[in-house]
């Protein structure tokens, strides 16, 4: 009888442990933001993103950095170790945050130039834990300050440094604290105008390739050859070739190459441009890759896309919307849904949670709003979460304006990179 009782107790305890482990974690948003007046320090904010929580949409915590500028890209998702890289592009500086304790985020490291390159833009974690990073410029050839006045591409209300043409940057493989492991310049002698500025990079481990894009973030640099993409060998960062995207029907959809995403087939790539074109890159691992225009959205300044399953989710500022394309036939994508966030809103950044059903969207419009967009992976349907809103507001969205932030700053904040917790 005693053995039976002990067996029941052990089974119950194990079942309880399994039940506890199976419980969903509380969902948070980590939002990288800065003072719109450029007087207070950049900071990382924590917002309750759990629909079951009574504090849904409430700001719970924030931690300042020691820099004042224009917060820009973070990683597209939180790293497995609970760390998050976030850059201030005007300062050319990156901070590493530990958000394992979501209500008490902390800065654990920061760095500036790495391996002779400056102004990092995009971070991609590799399988071994290293980080592949694009650096737009060669170091010490251009410096930007918070008082400069040229526009930053994709975020017209933000400001960044001027300086005109400057030197091509490169790719750096490093650890998450900015210690370099290997690096290569993006200069390509085969391109007549060698002003190529690494913007985003997609590592494709199975093909031993990297696909990178080349848009200069500085709008003052009108000479940038930003219709180019570049293909590299992942194993040694050797630049293999540069490819000029062909114009689309409008004539300029190939300008300002932005984000690259690997398609479900594992070997084809979609390339987005800020001029709202989508291009299909095939035969990446061969001597003759091809690039084909497959879709155009209205307007310009189309921002960060998300690829999830066989759907391409694209921010389209001119439509004030997030648009879903079904890409099961990648050469002939078709729109299946759109979520309009308001006539005064200009969507730019998006990131998806691990369930694949919720998207955070940052708007560059009135009030610097954050939205949650619900996504149905079965149909591609998008819908604005009406419950994610400020207390007392009659419209959805969390405003970053006029708040007193937990770390002490009071004022209007501009959000950029934002990611969900695990």
Residue pairs with C-beta under 8 A, 6 or more apart in sequence:
25 421
25 422
26 48
26 50
26 53
26 102
26 421
27 48
27 49
27 50
27 51
27 353
27 420
27 421
28 46
28 47
28 48
28 49
28 50
28 60
28 99
28 102
28 420
28 421
29 46
29 47
29 48
29 49
29 360
29 370
29 418
29 419
29 420
29 421
30 44
30 45
30 46
30 74
30 78
30 84
30 97
30 99
30 102
30 105
30 418
30 419
30 420
30 421
31 44
31 45
31 46
31 47
31 362
31 370
31 400
31 415
31 417
31 418
32 42
32 44
32 71
32 72
32 74
32 86
32 415
32 416
32 417
32 418
33 42
33 43
33 44
33 45
33 71
33 400
33 413
33 414
33 415
33 416
34 40
34 41
34 42
34 43
34 68
34 69
34 70
34 71
34 88
34 413
34 414
34 416
35 41
35 42
35 68
35 409
35 411
35 412
35 413
35 414
36 368
36 411
36 412
36 413
36 414
37 411
37 412
38 68
38 69
38 70
38 146
38 159
39 68
39 411
40 64
40 68
40 409
40 411
41 64
41 65
41 66
41 67
41 68
41 409
42 64
42 65
42 67
42 68
42 69
42 71
42 88
42 95
43 62
43 63
43 64
43 65
43 405
43 407
43 409
43 413
44 62
44 63
44 65
44 84
44 86
44 97
44 99
44 105
45 59
45 61
45 62
45 405
45 413
45 415
46 59
46 60
46 61
46 62
46 99
46 102
46 103
46 105
47 57
47 58
47 59
47 60
47 370
47 398
48 55
48 56
48 57
48 58
48 60
49 56
49 57
49 353
49 358
49 360
49 372
49 388
49 420
49 421
50 56
51 385
51 387
56 387
56 388
57 387
57 388
57 389
57 390
57 391
57 398
58 391
59 398
59 403
59 405
59 406
60 102
60 103
60 406
61 102
61 103
61 104
61 105
61 406
62 105
62 405
62 406
62 407
62 409
63 97
63 105
63 106
63 107
63 407
64 407
64 408
64 409
65 88
65 95
65 107
65 110
66 110
67 88
67 91
67 93
67 95
67 110
68 91
68 146
69 88
69 89
69 90
69 91
69 93
69 146
70 88
70 89
70 90
70 91
70 146
70 152
70 155
70 158
70 159
70 160
70 414
70 416
71 86
71 87
71 88
71 414
71 415
71 416
71 417
72 87
72 88
72 89
72 121
72 152
72 217
72 416
72 417
73 86
73 87
73 89
73 121
73 122
73 123
73 416
73 417
74 84
74 85
74 86
74 87
74 123
74 416
74 417
74 418
74 419
75 84
75 85
75 86
75 123
75 124
75 125
75 417
75 419
76 351
76 419
77 351
77 352
77 354
77 419
77 420
78 84
78 99
78 419
78 420
78 421
78 422
79 85
79 125
79 176
80 125
81 100
82 98
82 99
82 100
82 422
83 96
83 97
83 98
83 99
83 108
83 176
84 96
84 97
84 99
84 419
85 94
85 95
85 96
85 97
85 123
85 131
85 176
86 94
86 95
86 97
86 417
87 93
87 94
87 95
87 120
87 121
87 123
88 94
88 95
89 119
89 121
89 152
89 160
89 217
90 144
90 145
90 146
90 148
90 152
90 159
90 160
90 161
91 112
91 144
91 146
92 112
92 113
92 118
92 119
92 120
92 143
92 144
93 110
93 111
93 112
94 110
94 111
94 112
94 120
94 178
95 107
95 109
95 110
96 107
96 108
96 109
96 110
96 176
96 177
97 105
97 106
97 107
97 108
98 105
98 106
98 107
98 108
99 105
99 421
102 421
109 176
109 177
109 178
110 178
111 177
111 178
112 118
113 139
113 140
114 120
114 133
114 135
114 172
114 174
114 178
114 180
114 183
115 135
115 170
115 172
115 174
115 180
115 183
116 138
116 139
116 183
117 135
117 137
117 138
117 139
117 169
117 170
117 172
117 183
118 135
118 136
118 137
118 138
118 139
118 140
118 141
118 142
118 169
119 135
119 136
119 137
119 144
119 169
119 217
120 133
120 134
120 135
120 136
120 172
121 133
121 134
121 135
121 136
121 198
121 199
121 200
121 217
122 133
122 134
122 199
122 200
122 201
123 131
123 132
123 133
124 131
124 132
124 133
124 201
124 202
124 203
125 131
125 132
126 132
126 173
126 203
126 205
127 205
129 175
129 176
130 173
130 174
130 175
130 181
131 173
131 174
131 175
131 176
132 171
132 172
132 173
132 201
132 203
132 210
133 171
133 172
133 173
133 174
133 201
134 169
134 171
134 198
134 199
134 200
134 201
134 212
135 169
135 170
135 171
135 172
135 198
136 169
136 197
136 198
136 199
136 216
136 217
137 166
137 167
137 168
137 169
137 197
138 166
138 167
138 168
138 169
138 170
138 185
141 166
141 167
142 161
142 163
142 166
142 167
143 161
143 163
144 160
144 161
144 162
144 163
145 161
146 159
148 159
148 160
148 161
148 162
148 163
149 159
149 162
150 159
150 160
150 161
150 162
150 163
150 218
150 219
150 220
151 158
151 159
151 160
151 219
151 220
152 158
152 159
152 160
152 217
152 218
152 219
153 215
153 216
153 217
153 218
153 219
153 256
153 274
153 301
154 258
154 274
154 301
154 303
154 348
155 348
155 364
155 416
156 301
156 364
157 364
157 414
158 364
158 414
160 217
160 218
161 218
162 218
162 220
163 218
163 220
163 221
164 220
164 221
165 195
165 221
165 223
165 224
166 218
166 221
168 185
168 186
168 187
168 194
168 195
168 196
168 197
169 185
169 186
169 197
169 198
170 183
170 184
170 185
170 186
170 187
170 198
171 183
171 184
171 186
171 198
171 201
171 210
171 212
171 232
171 237
172 180
172 182
172 183
173 180
173 181
173 182
173 183
173 237
174 180
174 181
175 181
182 236
182 237
183 237
184 232
184 237
184 238
184 239
185 239
186 196
186 197
186 198
186 212
186 214
186 230
186 239
187 194
187 196
188 194
188 196
188 230
188 239
188 241
188 242
190 241
190 242
191 225
191 228
191 242
193 223
193 225
194 225
195 216
195 221
195 223
195 224
195 225
196 214
196 224
196 225
196 228
196 230
196 242
197 214
197 215
197 216
197 217
197 224
197 226
198 212
198 213
198 214
198 230
199 212
199 213
199 214
199 215
199 216
199 217
199 257
199 258
200 212
200 213
200 258
200 259
200 260
201 210
201 211
201 212
201 213
201 260
202 210
202 211
202 212
202 260
202 261
202 262
202 269
203 209
203 210
203 234
204 210
204 211
204 234
204 262
204 267
204 269
204 284
205 234
206 266
206 267
207 234
207 267
207 284
207 285
208 233
208 234
208 235
208 285
209 231
209 232
209 233
209 234
209 240
209 284
209 285
210 231
210 232
210 233
210 234
210 237
211 229
211 230
211 231
211 232
211 260
211 269
211 271
211 281
211 284
212 229
212 230
212 231
212 232
212 260
213 228
213 229
213 230
213 257
213 258
213 259
213 260
213 271
214 224
214 225
214 226
214 228
214 229
214 230
214 257
215 224
215 226
215 256
215 257
215 258
215 274
216 224
216 226
226 255
226 256
226 257
227 244
227 245
227 254
227 255
227 256
227 257
228 242
228 243
228 244
228 245
228 257
229 242
229 243
229 245
229 257
229 260
229 271
229 281
229 291
230 239
230 241
230 242
230 243
231 239
231 240
231 241
231 242
231 243
231 284
231 289
232 238
232 239
232 240
233 240
241 289
243 281
243 289
243 291
244 254
245 254
245 257
245 271
245 273
245 277
245 279
245 291
245 293
246 254
246 291
246 292
246 293
247 253
247 254
247 293
248 254
248 277
248 293
248 296
249 293
249 296
250 296
252 275
253 273
253 275
253 276
253 277
253 293
253 296
254 273
254 275
254 277
254 279
254 293
255 273
255 274
255 275
256 273
256 274
256 275
257 271
257 272
257 273
257 274
258 271
258 272
258 273
258 274
258 302
258 303
258 304
259 271
259 272
259 304
259 305
260 269
260 270
260 271
260 272
260 281
261 269
261 270
261 272
261 305
261 307
261 312
262 268
262 269
262 307
263 269
263 270
263 307
263 327
263 330
264 309
264 310
265 330
267 282
267 284
267 285
268 280
268 281
268 282
268 284
268 330
269 280
269 281
269 284
270 278
270 279
270 280
270 281
270 305
270 307
270 312
270 327
270 330
271 278
271 279
271 280
271 281
271 291
272 278
272 279
272 302
272 305
272 314
273 279
273 302
274 300
274 301
274 302
274 303
275 300
275 302
276 296
276 297
276 298
276 299
276 300
276 301
276 302
276 316
276 318
277 293
277 295
277 296
277 297
278 293
278 294
278 295
278 296
278 297
278 312
278 314
278 325
278 333
279 291
279 292
279 293
279 294
280 291
280 292
280 294
280 330
280 331
281 289
281 290
281 291
282 289
282 290
282 291
282 292
283 289
283 290
292 331
294 330
294 331
294 332
294 333
295 325
295 333
297 314
297 316
297 318
297 319
297 323
298 316
298 318
298 319
299 316
299 317
299 318
299 319
300 317
300 318
301 317
301 318
301 346
301 348
302 314
302 315
302 316
302 317
303 315
303 317
303 347
303 348
303 349
303 350
304 315
304 348
304 349
304 350
304 351
305 312
305 313
305 314
305 315
305 350
306 312
306 313
306 350
306 351
306 352
306 359
307 313
308 352
308 356
308 375
308 377
309 356
309 377
310 326
310 327
310 328
311 324
311 325
311 326
311 327
311 336
311 375
311 377
311 380
312 324
312 325
312 327
312 333
313 322
313 323
313 324
313 325
313 350
313 352
313 359
313 375
313 382
314 322
314 323
314 325
315 322
315 347
315 348
315 349
315 350
315 361
316 322
316 323
316 338
316 347
317 346
317 347
317 348
317 364
319 338
319 340
320 340
320 341
320 342
320 343
320 344
320 345
320 346
320 347
320 365
321 338
321 339
321 340
321 341
321 347
322 338
322 339
322 341
322 347
322 350
322 359
322 361
322 373
322 382
323 335
323 337
323 338
323 382
324 335
324 336
324 337
324 338
324 375
324 380
324 381
324 382
325 333
325 334
325 335
325 336
326 333
326 334
326 335
326 336
326 380
327 333
336 379
336 380
336 381
337 379
337 380
337 381
337 382
338 382
339 373
339 382
339 383
339 384
340 384
341 347
341 361
341 363
341 369
341 371
341 384
341 396
341 397
342 363
342 365
342 366
342 369
342 395
342 397
344 365
344 366
345 363
345 365
345 366
345 369
345 397
346 363
346 364
346 365
347 361
347 362
347 363
347 364
348 362
348 363
348 364
348 416
349 360
349 361
349 362
349 415
349 416
349 417
349 418
350 359
350 360
350 361
350 362
350 373
351 359
351 360
351 417
351 418
351 419
351 420
352 358
352 359
352 375
352 420
353 359
353 360
353 420
354 420
354 422
356 375
356 377
357 374
357 375
357 376
357 377
358 372
358 373
358 374
358 375
358 385
358 420
359 372
359 373
359 374
359 375
359 382
360 370
360 371
360 372
360 373
360 418
360 419
360 420
361 370
361 371
361 372
361 373
362 368
362 369
362 370
362 371
362 415
362 416
362 418
363 369
363 370
363 371
363 397
367 397
367 399
367 400
367 401
368 399
368 400
368 401
368 412
368 413
368 414
368 415
369 397
369 398
369 399
369 400
370 388
370 397
370 398
370 400
370 415
370 418
371 384
371 385
371 388
371 396
371 397
371 398
372 384
372 385
372 388
373 382
373 383
373 384
373 385
374 382
374 383
374 384
374 385
375 381
375 382
376 382
384 396
385 396
386 396
387 396
388 396
388 397
388 398
389 395
389 396
389 397
389 398
390 397
390 398
390 399
393 399
400 412
400 413
400 414
400 415
401 412
401 413
402 411
402 412
403 410
403 411
403 413
404 410
405 413
